[in-house]
Amino acid sequence: MIDVLNREFIYLWYYFTVMLEQIAPYWTFGIVIGSMISVFGKEKIHKLLVAMQNKKLGAFGVVPASLLGIASPLCMYGTIPIAASFSQKGMRDDWLAAFMMSSILLNPQLLIYSAALGRTVLIIRFVSCFICGIVAGLCIRFFYRDKGFFDFSSFAEPISQDTDPNMLLRLLKNIFRNIKATGVYFLLGIVLSVMFQRYVPADAFASLFGNQRGFGVLMAATIGVPLYVCGGGTIPLLMEWLQSGMSIGAAAAFMITGPATKITNLGAVKIVLGIRRFVLYLLYTVTFAFITGLLIDLWI
């Protein structure tokens, strides 16, 4: 019995170290770049969004708004107060919706993490999140043209933690906060992927999430709701799932519903939407993820 346990431990430890070596550079680089954007570029990104108000972009304004949402390094509890300040300055709800939706789904740090999944998946993740923000903004524009969609009265602009007068110390503190916030989930994701690789038959997984394309996409969109805790923590799992036969469309569906329905994000979104519009948000997210996954599987 002891020999069996020892053999299992050696195998799991070996696979853990191999996966850690594969993914750690992306995680490290993502943290550094994300912190640099947060410290040196965050205000510039938000000023660009405010500057859009002076341009007559109409419905086309959702395009740069969605792109700036992806570029913003803030979490959702940081994004919503910023969006509230934009709203007070007169920014349109459709532009805010595009900015917030894409910001929920992706940020520079997570984008770099996703490079570990390969170029194709990286491009698909970026494009699908970008389009999801655009479509969300257009839906608000056409269905809520004459009535407000958001209620930001419960939020105030957050106090920035990047206040150290020494820029190097400010950057190092931001990097430390990022490591503290994501490190445990990153390691947990690797542990779960190792356990999955060892104890879940690849053929069974492929038949569920690979061969049955429509059902696999729907399942992936659904499991993204309870399983997604941290973006960095899901990258090792997605790597293993894709290698085990998960279709790229199913992975794309998971990468949309996961961050959009993460518990912390849902709590923030519900406050500014109310029950009825919160339900619409969930329906939109799952529907968009499902359709996106199907189209990707038909295309690839």
C-alpha positions in Angstrom: 0.0 0.0 0.0 2.8 2.4 0.9 4.6 1.6 -2.4 1.4 2.4 -4.3 1.0 5.7 -2.5 4.6 6.5 -3.0 4.4 5.8 -6.7 1.3 7.9 -7.1 2.9 10.8 -5.3 6.0 10.6 -7.5 3.9 10.6 -10.6 1.7 13.5 -9.5 4.7 15.5 -8.3 6.5 15.0 -11.6 3.5 16.1 -13.7 3.0 19.0 -11.3 6.5 20.3 -11.9 6.3 19.8 -15.6 3.1 21.8 -15.9 4.4 24.4 -13.5 7.4 24.9 -15.8 5.1 25.2 -18.8 2.7 27.8 -17.4 4.7 29.7 -14.8 6.5 32.0 -17.4 3.1 33.1 -18.7 1.7 33.7 -15.2 4.8 35.7 -14.2 4.9 37.8 -17.4 1.2 38.4 -17.1 1.5 39.7 -13.5 4.4 42.0 -14.4 2.6 43.4 -17.5 -0.7 43.7 -15.7 0.9 45.6 -12.9 2.7 47.9 -15.2 -0.5 48.8 -17.0 -2.3 49.3 -13.7 0.4 51.6 -12.3 1.4 53.5 -15.5 -1.4 53.1 -18.0 -4.7 52.8 -16.1 -5.4 56.5 -15.9 -4.6 57.0 -19.6 -7.0 54.2 -20.6 -9.8 55.8 -18.6 -9.0 59.2 -20.0 -9.3 57.8 -23.5 -12.8 56.5 -22.7 -13.9 59.9 -21.3 -12.5 61.7 -24.3 -14.8 59.6 -26.5 -17.7 61.6 -25.3 -16.6 64.6 -27.4 -16.6 62.6 -30.6 -19.8 61.8 -32.5 -19.3 58.1 -32.8 -22.9 56.9 -32.3 -23.3 53.2 -32.3 -19.7 52.8 -33.4 -18.5 54.0 -30.0 -19.1 50.5 -28.6 -16.1 49.3 -30.6 -13.4 51.4 -28.9 -15.3 51.1 -25.6 -15.1 47.3 -25.7 -11.4 47.4 -26.7 -10.6 49.8 -23.7 -12.5 47.4 -21.4 -10.1 44.6 -22.3 -7.2 47.0 -21.8 -8.4 48.0 -18.4 -6.6 46.1 -15.6 -9.3 46.5 -13.0 -11.4 43.8 -11.5 -15.2 44.2 -11.7 -15.5 45.8 -8.3 -13.0 48.3 -9.5 -14.5 48.7 -13.0 -18.1 49.4 -11.8 -17.2 52.4 -9.7 -15.1 53.8 -12.6 -18.1 53.2 -14.9 -20.3 55.0 -12.4 -18.0 58.1 -12.6 -18.1 57.9 -16.4 -21.9 57.8 -16.2 -22.0 60.9 -14.0 -20.0 62.7 -16.6 -22.6 61.9 -19.2 -21.3 58.8 -20.9 -23.9 56.7 -22.8 -25.1 53.4 -21.3 -24.4 51.4 -24.5 -20.7 52.5 -24.4 -20.5 51.7 -20.7 -22.1 48.3 -21.3 -19.5 47.4 -24.0 -16.7 48.6 -21.7 -18.0 46.7 -18.6 -18.8 43.5 -20.5 -15.4 43.1 -22.1 -13.7 44.2 -18.9 -15.5 41.4 -17.0 -14.4 38.8 -19.6 -10.7 39.7 -20.2 -7.8 41.9 -19.0 -4.2 42.2 -20.1 -3.0 39.9 -17.4 -5.4 37.1 -18.3 -4.8 37.6 -22.0 -1.1 36.8 -21.4 -2.0 33.8 -19.3 -4.1 32.5 -22.2 -1.1 32.5 -24.5 -0.2 29.2 -22.7 -3.2 27.7 -24.5 -1.7 28.3 -28.0 -2.1 31.0 -30.6 -5.4 29.9 -31.9 -7.2 29.8 -28.6 -5.5 33.1 -27.6 -6.9 34.8 -30.7 -10.3 33.2 -30.2 -10.5 34.4 -26.6 -9.6 37.9 -27.5 -11.9 38.2 -30.5 -14.9 36.5 -28.8 -14.6 38.7 -25.7 -14.2 41.8 -27.9 -17.3 41.0 -29.9 -19.2 40.1 -26.8 -18.7 43.6 -25.4 -19.7 45.1 -28.7 -22.9 43.1 -29.0 -23.8 43.9 -25.4 -23.4 47.6 -26.1 -25.6 47.4 -29.2 -28.3 45.5 -27.3 -28.4 48.3 -24.7 -28.5 50.9 -27.5 -31.4 49.4 -29.4 -33.5 47.9 -26.6 -32.9 50.6 -23.9 -32.5 53.6 -26.0 -34.9 55.8 -24.1 -34.4 54.5 -20.6 -31.4 54.0 -18.3 -30.0 50.5 -17.9 -27.6 50.9 -15.0 -28.1 52.2 -11.4 -24.7 53.3 -10.0 -26.1 55.0 -7.0 -24.7 52.4 -4.6 -21.1 52.8 -5.9 -18.5 55.4 -5.3 -15.2 55.7 -7.0 -12.6 53.5 -5.2 -9.5 54.8 -3.5 -6.5 53.8 -5.5 -3.9 51.6 -3.8 -1.2 52.7 -6.1 -0.2 55.8 -4.2 3.4 55.3 -3.2 5.4 58.4 -4.5 8.3 56.1 -5.5 7.2 54.6 -8.8 9.4 51.5 -8.5 7.9 50.7 -5.0 4.4 51.4 -6.4 5.0 48.8 -9.1 6.5 46.2 -6.7 3.6 46.6 -4.3 1.1 46.1 -7.2 3.0 43.0 -8.3 2.9 41.6 -4.8 -0.9 42.2 -4.5 -1.3 40.4 -7.8 0.7 37.5 -6.7 -1.2 37.3 -3.4 -4.6 37.5 -5.2 -3.9 34.9 -7.9 -1.0 32.7 -6.7 -3.1 30.2 -4.6 -5.7 29.8 -7.4 -2.9 29.4 -10.0 -1.3 26.5 -8.0 -4.7 25.0 -7.3 -5.5 25.0 -11.0 -2.3 23.0 -11.6 -3.1 20.6 -8.9 -6.6 20.0 -10.3 -5.2 19.5 -13.8 -2.7 17.0 -12.5 -5.5 15.1 -10.7 -7.7 15.3 -13.8 -4.9 14.0 -16.1 -4.2 11.0 -13.8 -7.7 9.9 -12.8 -10.2 11.0 -15.6 -10.2 8.8 -18.7 -9.3 11.0 -21.8 -11.7 9.0 -24.0 -14.7 9.6 -21.8 -13.9 13.3 -21.6 -13.4 13.6 -25.4 -16.8 11.9 -26.0 -18.5 14.4 -23.7 -16.8 17.7 -24.7 -15.3 16.9 -28.1 -17.3 14.5 -30.3 -20.7 15.7 -29.3 -20.1 19.3 -30.4 -23.4 21.0 -29.6 -23.9 19.2 -26.3 -20.2 19.6 -25.4 -20.5 23.4 -26.0 -23.6 23.6 -23.9 -22.0 21.6 -21.1 -18.9 23.8 -21.2 -21.0 26.9 -21.0 -22.9 25.5 -18.1 -19.9 24.2 -16.0 -18.3 27.6 -16.4 -20.8 29.0 -14.0 -19.9 27.0 -10.8 -16.3 26.0 -11.7 -14.7 29.4 -12.5 -13.0 31.0 -9.6 -9.9 32.7 -10.9 -8.8 33.2 -14.5 -5.2 32.2 -13.9 -6.4 29.1 -12.1 -8.4 27.8 -15.0 -5.6 28.0 -17.6 -3.9 24.7 -16.4 -7.3 23.0 -16.5 -8.1 24.3 -20.0 -4.7 23.1 -21.2 -5.4 19.6 -19.9 -9.0 19.6 -21.1 -8.0 20.7 -24.7 -5.3 18.0 -24.7 -7.9 15.4 -23.6 -10.3 16.2 -26.4 -12.3 19.2 -25.5 -13.3 21.1 -28.6 -12.0 24.7 -29.0 -15.7 25.9 -29.3 -16.4 24.3 -25.9 -13.3 25.9 -24.4 -14.4 29.3 -25.8 -17.9 28.9 -24.3 -16.3 28.1 -20.9 -14.0 31.2 -21.2 -17.0 33.4 -21.7 -19.5 32.1 -19.1 -16.7 31.5 -16.5 -15.6 35.1 -15.8 -19.0 36.5 -16.6 -20.6 34.4 -13.8 -17.8 34.4 -11.3 -19.3 34.9 -7.9 -17.5 38.2 -7.1 -18.4 39.6 -10.6 -22.1 38.5 -10.2 -22.3 40.3 -6.8 -21.1 43.5 -8.3 -23.2 43.3 -11.5 -26.4 42.5 -9.6 -26.1 45.7 -7.6 -26.1 47.9 -10.6 -28.7 46.0 -12.6 -31.4 44.8 -10.3 -33.1 41.4 -10.5 -34.8 41.7 -14.0 -31.8 43.0 -15.9 -29.5 40.8 -13.9 -31.4 37.8 -15.4 -31.1 39.3 -18.8 -27.4 39.6 -18.3 -27.1 35.9 -17.4 -29.3 34.9 -20.4 -27.2 37.0 -22.7 -23.9 35.6 -21.4 -24.9 31.9 -21.7 -26.6 32.5 -25.1 -23.6 34.3 -26.6 -21.2 31.7 -25.2 -23.3 28.8 -26.7 -23.6 30.4 -30.1 -19.9 31.4 -30.2 -18.9 27.9 -29.3 -21.1 26.4 -32.0 -19.8 28.8 -34.7 -16.2 28.1 -33.7 -16.6 24.4 -33.9 -18.2 24.7 -37.3 -15.4 26.9 -38.5 -12.4 25.0 -37.0 
